[in-house]
Amino acid sequence: MPPSGDYKKQIMDAAHNERIGLALSRAIKSYRGNTKQALDKFPKTIEMAKEVIDIKARSIKQMRQLAEQAAENIRTNHGHAYIANTAEDVLKIVGDLCGTGKTIVKAKSMTCDEIGVREHLEKLGNDVYETDLGEFIIQKLNSRPMHILSPAIHVPKEDVAKLFSELTGEELPADIDKLVAVAHDLLRQKFIEAQIGISGANVVAADTGTLFIIENEGNARLVTGLPRMHIAVVGMEKLVPSLGEAFKTIEVTWRYANYTVPSYVSMISGPSKTGDIEKVTTYGAHGPAEFHVIFLDGGRSELAKDPILSQALYCLRCGGCLYECPVFAMTAGNFGDKYFTANGAVWAGKIDKDMDKAASLAYTCLTCRRCRERCPVGIDGAAMCIELRKQAGESK
């Protein structure tokens, strides 16, 4: 089914918006330069990426078992762990934990965005604040993200200045340093007031139940460290068998995600604790007293059975493919839905069960394979889109 008239207009308006084009061109140039610098300085990352392909291949085949192992270890560490079969199951668990009338701070989480965690909690009567700068901008613009790592990549600094001027009542210049400082001031008190912090995870080591979170802003550390309750929502595809394999996976992820080394890598295995009084371990010191981790299947186990489309589960969420995709740039980031490009097409068809949307995205792909050349784990976006076209044809 072709896109609706409104959606076509949205794409065409965005594609012909000079300000969006300017923001994207700036970001693409910056990403390519930063990634080249990181890989030139650490060339062994390319070889390590080959190891990560094997790690992901083994892990995807045993996602459920790894989730059960991780859950057991999290409980041993005095946390709480859940395995959710559906998005609805996750929303029920999160809703029951949070209740209503809470102040909640949230770090960037594609899995939370996939199933609408923030929107669900807001409907229950909670105040939820996105704390990643890009997510905060998107939330306040009431817009949609255009990139998995840099959701506000399409918003030029001039528009951010206009938005923050409206939020503060002060006329602000299009100065990025100043705008970042304003965001810091706007969110600082919310971190302190929040009763609950919500995050995702980049990788999870099953043998210890340890969550790894990559960031640069420092907001995720505040989200996961200041409130008395920390809830993490994690897709099962993020699991790997061991702590050592998690370290390799996380290092490859950040190198291909634009950074020589990130400012922060958090490792979280349970609630805060102390044994400083008579060596008696007590939980709930300076950090959270409660730690809850929800592992989401949501169609991932079924997707893992497809010999071609299962590649989408290998994705490290580094975002590199988006900067290389000609269609993504041409459509000003509208080539996708919750996820983008070929992975977004697979997610639409196999996770969201919307084969019409998946077919539209799959037929938009140019099959140029530039995404595969950039991908650290060699995901063949063209092959996935061709397979989706085939499956769409067979289903209709």
N, C-alpha and C positions, 0 to 999 in steps of 0.2 A: 504494500500500500504506500503510495507516495506521501510525502509530508503534507500537512494541511496548509491552507493558504496563509494562516496566521504564522505558522512556523516558518514558511518560506519567506514571509515578509521580515520576520525577526532575523533570519540569517542574512538576508540581503541588506537590511538596515545596518547590521553589525559589520558586514563585509565592506560596506561603503563608508563606514564611520572613520574618518581620518584620525580621530583621537585614539580610538581603539587600535587601529593599525599602528600608530606611533608607539603606543605602550607595548604592543606585542613585539615589534621590531627591536625595541630597546632590550626587552627581556631575552629574546632569542640570541641576540648578539652577546649579551652578558653571559648567558648560560654556556654557550659554546666556548667562549674564552675561558671561563672558570673551570669547566670540565676538562678541557685540554690541559690546563695548567696542573690540575690534580693528577691526571693520568700520566703526564710527563714526569712529574715528581715521584710518583709511585707506580712505575710501569708493571710491577708484579701484581697489581690489582687485576689486570686483564687475565693473567693466568689463574688468579684466585677465583675469578668469575666462573671459570670452567669447573672448578670444584663445587661452586655454589649451584650450578646447573644439576650436578649429580645429587647434591643435598636436597634440592627442591624436588627432584624426580622421585627420590626415595620417600620423602616426607609426604608428598601429595597422595601417594598410594596407601598411607597408613594414618591419614588425618584423624580419624575417629579414635584410634588407639592412642595416638599422641595426645589428643585432647583429654582423654581419660587419665593418662599418666600425669599430664601437667596438672589437672584438677586435683588429683590425689596429693601431689606434692605441695600445691598451694594450701590445701587443707592442713597438711602436716605443718606448714609454716604459719598456722593460725589464721589463714585467710579463708574466704568462702569462694567456691567455684561452682559453676553451672555449665551444663552443655545444653544449648538451645537448638532445637531442630528447625525452627522457623523464626522469621523476623518478629512475628506476633508474640512468640515466646519471650524474646529478648525484651520487647516493650513492656510486657506484663511484669517481668522480673524487675526491670529498672523502675517502672512506675510504682511497684509495691515498695521498693527500697527508698524511693525519694518521697513518696506521698505528695503533699501539696503545700504551697506557701513557702517553699524553700528558695534560697538564693544559691544558684548552681553555676560554677565556672567550668568551662569545657575547653579542652585542648583539641587540636586538629585530629580528626578521626574519620577516615573514609568509610569505615564500617558503620559508624554512627550516622553519617550522612546518607549512606546507602538505604538505611531503614527508617530514617526520620526520627532519631532519638530526641533531638532538641525540640522539634515541633510537637512531639508527643508530650514531653514534659511541660511545655508551655500550655498546652491544652488542659493539663491537669492543674494549672494554676501556679506554676513555678516561674521564677525569673531566671532565665538561662542566658549566660553571657559567653559568646565565643571570645576566646582570649588570644588566639593566633591573630596577628595583625591583619593578614589578608582575609581571614574568616570574619573578623570583626567588621572590616569594611563592607564585605558582602552582606552581612547580617543587617547593618545599618542602612545599606542601600536597598534592602529587600530585593536583592538580585540573586543570580545563580553563579556558582563558581565556574571558572573557565580553565582551571588547571588543578591537578591533584595535589601539587605541592605549593603552588602559588595561586590561590583561588582568585585573587584580585589582579592577576597579571594583565588584564585588559583595561584596568582603570588607571589612567594617567595621573601623575601627581597633582595636576591642576584640579582634577575632579575630587581627589582625596582632600585637598585643601578646602574646597567648597563644602564638602560633607562635614569635615571637622569644624569648620567655621559655624555651620548650623548647629552642631552638637554643643559647642562651647559658648556660642554667642559672641565670639571674638573673630575679627577678620584676620585670617591666617594666610601667610604666603605659601607658595608652592615650593617649600623648602623641605626636603625629605627628612633631614635631621630634626627639624622642628616638628614635623608631623608625627614622627615616631615618639618624640618626647610627649606630645599631647596624648597619644594613645596610652602611653605609660601612665600618665596622670589620670586619665579617664577610667582605667581598669584597676589601678592599684588598690583602691578601697574595696572593690568587689572581691578580690582575692582574699582579703582579710575577713569580709563579712560572710563569705560562702560557707555553708554547712557541708556541701558535697562538691567533689571534683570528679569530672568524667573525662576519660582519655581512651585512646586506642592503644596499639602497640605495633612497632615495626616488625619485630621478631619475638618469638617466645621459645625458650628452651624447655622441652618437656621433662628432661631428667631432673630439673631443679624447680620448675614452675616459675622461672624468671622472665619478666617482661623487659624488653629493651625498647627505649623510646629515644629517637634521634630528634634533636631540635637545636635551634640557634638563639631563639628569642629569650628563653628562660621561663616562658609562661607555663610550659608543661610541668616543670619542676614545682612551680607554685601551685598549679592545679592538683598535682598528685601528692604534694607535701604539706600544704597548709590546712585544707578542710579536714574535719574529723572522719569523713568517709570518702574513700576513693573507689570509684566504679570504673572498670575497664571493659570495653566491649571489643572483642577480637575475632576476626574471621579465622576459621580453622586453617586456612592456607598459610597463615603466619607461623605455624608451628614447625620446629625442626627438632630432631631427636636429642641433641646434646648442647651443653653450654659452649663447647669448643666450636661446634658448627654454627651456633648462633653468632659468635664473634666474627667468623668469616663472612657470614651473610650480611651482618650489619655493616661491616667495613666496605664491602663491595657496594652496598646500597648507598652509603653516603658519598662515596667517590663519584658514582655516576649521577648523583643527585645534585651536583654542582659544588661540592665542597671538598677541599683537601682534607680537612678534618672539621667536624661540627663543633660548635661551642660546648654542647652538652650531649652526653649519652647517659641516660638514666637506666639503672638496673633495679627492678622492683620485684621482690619475691614474697612480700607479706606486709602486714601492718607494722607501724613503728613499734619499737620495743626498747627496753633498757633492763640491765641487770646490775645497776650501780649500787643498789641498796641490798647488802648481804647476798649478792649474786643471785637474787630471786628475779627471774625473768618476768617482767610486767609489760603488757601490751597497751599501746596508746601513749607514747611519750610526746615528743614535739610534733610528730607527724600523725597521719590517720590512725585512729583506733580500729577502724573497720576497713578491710580490703576485700573487694568483690570482683571476681573476674568471670565474664560470661563469654564462652566460646560459641560462636554462631556457625551452624552448618548452612542453613538457608539455601539449599540446592547445590552446595559445593561438592558433596559426596557423589551426587549424580553426575555433575559436570566432570569430575575426575575420571569417569569411565569412558569419556569420549577421547579417542586417541589423538585427535587433532585439536579440538577446542579446549581440552584440558590445559593447554599451554597458558591460557589466561590466568590459571592459578599460580603459575610460576612468578608472576609479576611482583617485583620488589617495590613498586610504587616510587621509582626514582624520577619518573616524569620525562626522561630523556626522549622517548619516542614522540612526545607531543611537540617538542621543539624542532624535530626533523620532519614531521608530517606536513606535506604541502597543503593538504585539505584543511588541517587544523588551522594553519595560518590564514588560508584563503577565506575560511568561514568565521574568522575572528573567534575561534574557540568553541564554535557551536557544533563541532563534529563529535557528538557523543551525548550522553545523558548524565547519569550519576558518575559513570566512568567514561573515558574518552577513547577515540579512535577505534582500532580493532578490538581491544579489550572491552570497550564500552558496548560494541556490537554484540559480543559474546555474552556479556552480563545482561544486556537487555533481553536476549533470546532465551538464555538458559537459566538465569537466576530470576529475572522478572517475568519470564514466560510470555514475553511480548515479541513474537516472531515477526510481526509486521514492522515494528520499530527496528528490530535487528536486521531485517532485510534491507530497509532503507539505508541504514548505516553501512551494511556490508557492500551494497552496490555503489555507495559513495566512495569507497576505498579505491585508490588508483592502482593498487597492487605493485607499487614501485619498490617496496621492501626497504625503504630508507629507515623505517622503524626497526627492522631486524638488525641492520648494521649498527645501530646505536645501542640496542638492548643488551645489557650485561648477561642476560640468561638466554639470549638468542630466540626470543619469541617471534614466530613468523606470522605477523599480522595479516599478510596477504593470504597465506594458506588458510588461516582461520576464516577470513571473509569469504574466500571461495567456497569453503565447506559450508558456511552459513547460507550462502546463495543456494547451494545444492539442497540443503535441508529445508530451506524455505520453499523451494520449488516442489519438493516432495510432499510437504505438508499442505500445500494449497493447490 
